[in-house]
Amino acid sequence: MICDSFTSPYGDFIIEEQKGKIVRIYPGSLEKHETSTVSTLCKNQLTEYFEGKRKQFDVPVFFTGSTFQIKVWKEVLKIPYGQTKSYQEIAELIGNPKASRAIGLAVHKNPIPFIIPCHRVIGKNGSLTGYAYGLSLKKELLEMEKKYD
């Protein structure tokens, strides 16, 4: 496993890569880190995203989660830049309309924030609800995307 670090406008993050694919991004910093072609690509794409220059990622990722979580994350990947979908809409899109709470749990467990844009999933009434990295970051990311959309 390769662990690299990245400083964003929203704090420091650690990028974990296994076998040439990103498996996790999470808050933190490293004194000692390794870089690779993939981690450098990821950092470059994240930088472009935060600068409003990138609307889609093409860095290779590997999903680590349950079959249900992976199904949810793949659906979340389809939400266009600057747009949102509700937990209920995601539940309906994956063919399980009664699973909006389970969708929320899967979204909360997203191991690759920003790239899997779980910040674009909102409450049925348009409210900003739950985000593993805090509602203020969710709000800032959505505002940033609207600004550059």
Wavefront OBJ file of the C-alpha trace (Angstrom):
o trace
v 0.000 0.000 0.000
v 1.201 3.484 -0.833
v 0.175 6.373 1.414
v 0.586 9.905 0.139
v -0.587 13.199 1.575
v -2.380 16.134 0.024
v -3.180 19.632 1.254
v -6.499 20.981 0.034
v -8.261 24.272 0.706
v -10.273 22.246 3.240
v -7.412 20.658 5.135
v -4.904 17.860 4.852
v -5.843 14.455 3.492
v -4.152 11.088 3.174
v -4.480 9.192 -0.095
v -4.154 5.408 0.038
v -3.368 3.463 -3.099
v -3.243 -0.278 -3.636
v -2.146 -1.968 -6.841
v -2.373 1.232 -8.871
v -5.836 2.277 -7.667
v -7.053 4.760 -5.068
v -8.828 2.924 -2.236
v -9.218 5.633 0.389
v -8.954 9.372 1.015
v -9.344 10.637 4.569
v -8.403 13.615 6.741
v -4.908 13.616 8.176
v -1.302 14.214 7.321
v 1.821 12.134 7.161
v 5.365 12.990 8.164
v 6.672 10.297 5.867
v 4.836 9.468 2.665
v 5.323 7.706 -0.634
v 4.317 8.991 -4.016
v 3.439 7.096 -7.156
v 2.145 7.893 -10.596
v -1.422 7.227 -9.419
v -1.175 9.214 -6.165
v 0.360 12.127 -8.081
v -2.429 11.904 -10.677
v -4.981 11.893 -7.853
v -3.420 14.949 -6.180
v -3.317 16.798 -9.500
v -6.953 15.991 -10.251
v -8.050 17.004 -6.740
v -6.161 20.300 -7.110
v -7.887 20.940 -10.444
v -11.252 20.073 -8.867
v -10.768 22.505 -5.986
v -9.708 25.212 -8.463
v -12.898 24.659 -10.489
v -10.958 23.311 -13.470
v -12.068 19.662 -13.220
v -15.626 18.399 -13.151
v -14.984 14.662 -13.485
v -12.242 12.404 -12.204
v -10.592 9.646 -14.186
v -8.104 8.475 -11.593
v -8.401 4.689 -11.134
v -10.283 3.685 -7.984
v -11.042 0.410 -6.257
v -14.201 0.143 -4.176
v -13.845 -1.534 -0.797
v -17.253 -2.119 0.735
v -20.317 -4.313 0.671
v -22.146 -5.082 -2.560
v -24.900 -2.653 -1.510
v -22.431 0.146 -0.670
v -20.640 -0.270 -3.980
v -23.964 -0.132 -5.836
v -24.793 3.130 -4.032
v -21.358 4.665 -4.670
v -21.535 3.797 -8.361
v -24.906 5.552 -8.553
v -23.542 8.578 -6.699
v -20.720 8.760 -9.267
v -23.396 9.499 -11.887
v -24.555 12.729 -10.187
v -23.314 15.541 -12.442
v -21.019 18.271 -11.158
v -22.984 21.098 -9.565
v -26.144 19.013 -9.159
v -27.650 17.035 -6.311
v -29.886 14.038 -5.752
v -31.748 13.059 -2.619
v -31.186 9.869 -0.662
v -34.676 8.869 -1.814
v -33.812 9.436 -5.477
v -30.691 7.277 -5.135
v -32.782 4.548 -3.465
v -35.232 4.604 -6.373
v -32.440 4.607 -8.971
v -30.890 1.463 -7.519
v -34.303 -0.230 -7.449
v -34.833 -0.162 -3.694
v -37.197 2.777 -2.991
v -37.533 2.003 0.722
v -33.782 2.091 1.334
v -33.181 5.823 1.784
v -31.810 5.325 5.328
v -29.519 2.560 4.114
v -28.411 4.900 1.329
v -27.476 7.432 4.008
v -25.370 4.844 5.820
v -23.621 3.812 2.601
v -22.943 7.432 1.682
v -21.501 8.027 5.161
v -19.088 5.103 4.660
v -17.761 6.437 1.332
v -14.002 5.789 1.471
v -13.133 8.077 -1.458
v -14.670 11.522 -0.847
v -14.617 14.160 -3.579
v -14.023 11.521 -6.281
v -17.187 9.685 -5.227
v -19.190 12.894 -4.717
v -21.332 11.949 -1.715
v -21.506 15.639 -0.836
v -24.021 15.864 -3.719
v -26.528 13.664 -1.883
v -29.033 15.723 0.086
v -32.258 15.352 2.034
v -35.587 14.829 0.263
v -36.656 18.396 1.060
v -33.382 19.851 -0.259
v -31.765 20.135 3.154
v -28.117 19.409 3.748
v -28.053 16.349 5.929
v -25.203 14.209 7.179
v -21.744 14.253 5.688
v -18.899 12.230 7.151
v -16.592 15.269 7.006
v -19.077 17.787 8.394
v -21.986 19.762 7.025
v -19.896 22.901 6.647
v -17.568 21.123 4.194
v -20.558 19.671 2.335
v -22.018 23.161 1.988
v -18.685 24.625 0.836
v -18.199 21.909 -1.790
v -21.698 22.408 -3.180
v -21.202 26.198 -3.258
v -17.830 25.766 -4.972
v -19.392 23.551 -7.641
v -22.215 26.040 -8.264
v -19.656 28.825 -8.582
v -17.671 26.976 -11.264
v -20.560 25.180 -12.993
l 1 2 3 4 5 6 7 8 9 10 11 12 13 14 15 16 17 18 19 20 21 22 23 24 25 26 27 28 29 30 31 32 33 34 35 36 37 38 39 40 41 42 43 44 45 46 47 48 49 50 51 52 53 54 55 56 57 58 59 60 61 62 63 64 65 66 67 68 69 70 71 72 73 74 75 76 77 78 79 80 81 82 83 84 85 86 87 88 89 90 91 92 93 94 95 96 97 98 99 100 101 102 103 104 105 106 107 108 109 110 111 112 113 114 115 116 117 118 119 120 121 122 123 124 125 126 127 128 129 130 131 132 133 134 135 136 137 138 139 140 141 142 143 144 145 146 147 148 149
